[in-house]
């Protein structure tokens, strides 16, 4: 299991790259759970990463999308040229499997036309009913049909509740099992705390990736700056938990 550490600025990336991390993720929390950062910021962080720690996988978020396949595809095409290894797409207000398939199939084609090696992540949300979006079964099948590499579940509402407050252990285990059964990797995120991480690691079907942001920020607030002490604490504790 790998940990994805989200950063917002070049300064945060410099801090994170000094640590033994697996995946460095570029995002903008002010625009939501998978809020997209600016191309200039993403490109600077990509350059920094390749110069200082080229073994680290670099991911970036494309945003939280309603049904707008043309706009989303154009954005994905542009982000693919920033040099990242992985692109995460939030299907935030996508109401049907057909819409999800249309969005992701076009996005996958656009990204792979730039670089076939870029991994594409389709993310759904634990509170799907509250935001009128697809559930995880629909997410999985639309992702498989559109040739997505990784499926992810996150939380859309950032109010201190974790992923496990919206979905049960059995549901999350089922999500991972189904994703793996269809040849995709599975990622989980959503205001994860140490108890959540321990629980998710002990699922019968273990996720491939866990996404972390708030836990390692000042005041445990994802909108605050990355905290070096909290990051060290996380790396030490997570090693013990798993």
Secondary structure, 3 states (H helix, E strand, C coil): CEEEEEECCHHHHHHHHCCCCCEEEECCHHHCCCCCCCHHHHHHHHHHHHHHCCCCEEEEEEEEEECCHHHHHHHHHHHHCCCCCEEEEEEEECCCHHHHHHHHHHHHHHHHHHCCCCEEEEEEECCCCCCCCCCHHHHHHHHHHCCCCEEEEECCCCCCCCHHHHCCHHHHHHHHHHHHHCCCEEEECCCCCHHHHHHHHCCCCCCCEEEECHHHEHHHCCCCCECHHHHHHHHHHHHHHC
